[in-house]
Amino acid sequence: MSSILKNTVLSWFFLLPFVQEVRLSAQNNIQPYLEGLNIKFDIQESKKLDKAVGLLDQADASLAEAKMLFDQLTPVEKKERITDGYQKTLKKLNEASTLYKEAHTMIYEVYKVKTDEFWKKMAKNSHRASGMDKARYYEGKAQKSYNRALIRREQVMEGDRFEYARSIMDDAMKLEKLAIRDEGRALQICLDYPVEYNYGWDDDKTLEEIVALMRDPALNEPPEDIFATIDKETRIDSMLLKEIIFKVQIAAHTLPLSNEYLKSLYNGDLRIDMIFEDEWYKYSIGRYLSFDEADATCRECNIKKAFVVAYEAGKHISIQEALRILEEKQALQ
């Protein structure tokens, strides 16, 4: 037996008890997802929720294995990110991400199906269910969080850096939990109809606040007065033509947005740049030569939908491609 194979076998021999311990000690339950709710589920719904809990246990075990595998990598392996060991670590992280996604989607859909049944019943009886703006508000929030989580999950699968993919996975989990929380709140309001309670939820909104929020252009299609007239021929910022630049995209629309609206979205010190690209007006802040600097700005700008983008010679490229090119250039120096 070669020394490499022998070391691999020994590593897994010592890792196996840890993995078994993680699987045995994993004790997820559905209660955190029912906080503040008083909802009864039928047998089939309860089975789906139990299955989701089982998937969460599996996801926790896979994530623990991914962490252990990553800790076992040498500094060189972590830097180069091309060895079989590193790829195995990413694969295990992706496995955990997929399991978390499946579990959270299952819980979310149990709530959503019950909420949809309420609206169908109202429609069938020609009942408009007046006063249900609060339920609609929470449903809308839930859908947006869930859609953003799906994008984050795809980014995890595309990532080739363990630490970065892990942070993106954490973002996806937070968004999925928010989606479940808000869909659950919408369902609770629907089930309690026509009675309206003061639920005492964290970050809850009054009906007056919700009516005002639903008129907010940041939540709905912006009214005409926030649009601006911009020459579509101005496609690429000249600063992007020189080298690879990382920026933080904060907004995008098929119509140009006014400066007033953009200032309401971002009131920081950085200049807001606009690029007309692929029939979209894209707005971003910052111009950085490193991903880490851009990522720090993305986290500090307090804009939920913000994300880092990269350009090479004026052409939009993926973050992974940008990092690969920079590493190749650095290796030649």
N, C-alpha and C positions, 0 to 999 in steps of 0.2 A: 504493500500500500504506500503510495507516494506521501511525502510529508504534508503537501497541500491538502490532499484528500483526508489524511489522518486528522489534521487540524480542524477541517470542516466538520468531520464526524464528531470530534470531541466538543466542538462549539455547540453543535445541536444537542449533544448528550447533556451538556450542562444547561442549555437553554430550555430543554423539554420540561423539566420540573417547574420552571418559572411560568411557562405557557399554560401548563395544566393548572397551576395555582391561580392564574388570572382567570381562566375559564370557570373554575369552581367558585371563585370569590365574586364573580360578576353578579350583581344583584340589581339590575335595572327594574323599575316598575313604572306603571302608567300614571301614578299619582302626580308627579311634577307637571305632567301635561294636562291635568285636570284641575290645577290650582285655580280657585275662584269660581269654579263651575259646579253645577248640580245637574248633571245630565245622566239619564238612564239609557243603557244600550241593550239591544236585543242579543240573542245568542250568537248570531253570525258576526255582529259588530264586535262583540267581546272577544271572539276568536281571533279576529283580525288584529285587535289591539294587543292580545297576548302574543300573537306571532311577531308583531312589531317589537315588543319588549325582548323577545328572543333574538331578533336581528340586532338589536342594540347591544346585547351581551356579546354576540359574535363580533360586532364592530369594535367594541372595547378591547376584546382579545387580540384582534388583528392589529389594532393601533398599538397596543403594548408590544407586540412582536416587532412591528416596524420600528418603534423607538429602540428596542434592544438591538436589532440588527444594525441600526444607524450608529449606535454607541460603540459597536464592535468594529466599525470601519476605521481604517488608519487615516490620519490627516491627509495623506496623499490621495487616497481613494475619495475622500470627501471633496477634495479640490478638483480632481479630474472628472469625477462623476461618470466614468465610462466602464468601470469594472462590473463583473457579474454580481458581485456583492452589493454594489450600489444600486444596480438595476433591480435586484431582488427586493431591496428595501423600498424602492419606489413602487414596485408591484404590490407589496404588502400594504403600503399606505393607500394605494388606489383601491385595493380590496376593502379596506376599512371605510374609505369614503363612499364606495358603492353601497355598502351595507347600511351606513348611516342614512344615505339618501333614500334607500328602499324603505327603511323603518319609518322615517319621518314622513315620507310620502304616504305610507299606509295610514298613519294616524291622521294626517291632514285630510285625506280623501274620505275617511270615515265621517269626520266632521262636515266636510263639504257636501257629501251626498245627502246627509240629513238636512242641511240648510237648504239645498236645492229642492228637496221634497216640500219644504215649507212654502217656498216661493211658487212652486208648481200648484200646490193646493190653493194658494191665494188666487192665482191666475185662473184656475179651473172654476172657482166660485165667483169670478169677476170681482174679487175683493182687492182693492189697491193697497191694503195694509198700511194705512196712513200712519205717520209718526214713526216709521221704521228707518229713518235716515241713519240712525246710529248703527243699526245692523248692516246697512249698505256700506257705511263708512269703514267698519271693521273688516267686512268682506273684501273691499277694495284694497285696504292695507295688506291683508293676508295674501291676496293674489300677487301684489307687487313684490312682497318679500319672497314669496315662493318662486316667482320668475327670476328674480335676482339670484336666488340660491342655485337654480339650475345652471345659470351662467357660471357661477363660481365652481360648481362641481365639474363642469367641462374644463375649466382652467386648471383644476387639480390634475385631471387626466393628461393635460398637455404639458404640465410642468416637468422640468428635468432637474430641479433643485429641491431636495428634500425639505429644507427649512421653509422655503417659499411656498411649496405645495402644501405644507402643513398649515401655514398661516392662512392660506386661502381656504383650506378645508374648515378651519375654525370659523372663518367668516360665514361659510355656507351653513354650518351648523347653527350659528346664531340666527341667521335669516330664516332657516327652516323652523326653528323654535318660535320665532316671532310670528311666522305664518300660521303655525298651529295655534298659538295663543290667541291671535286675532280672529281666526276662523271659529275657534271655540267660543269666543265672546259673541260673535255674530249669531252662532247657533243658540247660545243661551238666551239671547234677546228674542230670537224667533220662537223658541219653545215657551217662553214666558208670555208671549203676546196673548191678549191685549194689555196685560199688566206690565207696568214699567217699574223696575226696581232701581234703588241706588246700590250698585254692586260693590262699591268701594275698591275697584280694581286699581292697581298701580298705573299711573299715566292715563287714567280714564279721562274722557272728555264729556263736558256737558253737551246737551243737544244744541244749545246756542253756539258753543265753540265749534261743533261739528258742522253746522250750517255755514259758519264763516269759513272754515277750512275748505269745505267743498266748493266754495267760490274762489279759493286761492288758485291762481294760475299755475302754481308749482304742482298741484295735484290733478288738475284737469287740463283740457286743451286750452292753451293760452288765448285770452281774448285778443282782438286785433290791435289794441293799443300797445301791446308789448312787442309787436313786430317792427322790424326796421328795414329800410331799403338799403341793400348792400350789393355792390357790383359782383356778379357771379364770376367774372373773369379773374378776380383776385383769388386764385386757388391755393397757392402755397406760400407760406411765410418764407421770405428769402433767407432767414436765419437757419432754416431747416435744410438748406441746400449744401451746407459745408461738410457736415459729418453726422454721426449718429447722435441724435438728441432724444432724451426722454422728457416727456411732458405729462401733465395730469389733466385728463379730460374731465370737465365738470358738467357739460351739457351738450346736447345735440338736437337738432330739429330740422325738418324739411323746409322750414321758413326761417329767415334770419331773426334773431332776437334783439331787442333794443338794449342799449347800454343800461337803462334804468332797471330793466328786469334782471340783467346779469349782475348788477350791483346788489340787488336784493338777494340773489342766490349766493354770491361770494363778495364779502366786504373786506377782504384782506388787502395786503400791500402789493401783491404780485399783479402784474399786468395780465389782462385777459386777452388771449390771442384767438383769432378766428381763422378757420380753414374751410373752404368749400371743397368737399371731397365726396365722390360717389353720390352726388345729389343730396348731400347732407351738409348743413352748417354745423361745424364742430368747434366747440369752445374749450380752451385749455389754459392752464396757468403753469408757469415755470419753464425753464429750459436748462436741462441738466445733462452732464456728460456721463453720469453714473446712474444706474437704476436705483441704488439705495437712497440717493438724495431725493429722487422723484417719489419713491415710495414713502419716505418720511413726510414729504409735503402732502401726499395723498391722504395720509392718516391724520395729519394735523389740520387740514382745511375744513373738517367737519361737514363735508358734503357726502351724503350717504351713497350717491351713485357715482362718485368720482373713481377713476381708475387710471393706471399708468399706461401710456402709449409710447411707441418708439417710431422714429423716422430715420431713414438713411437716404441722403441726397434728395430729400423732399418726398420720398415714397414711404408710405406706412408699412411697417414690417412688424412681425410678432416680437414679443419681448424675448422669447427663447432665441430667435434668430439674431436679434441685436446683441444679446449677451454672448452668443457663440462667436460672432464677428469680432467683438471687442477682445475676447480671450485670444483669438487667433492673432490679432494685431499685437497684443501684449507679448505673446510668445515670440514674435519676430523681432521684438526690440532688444 
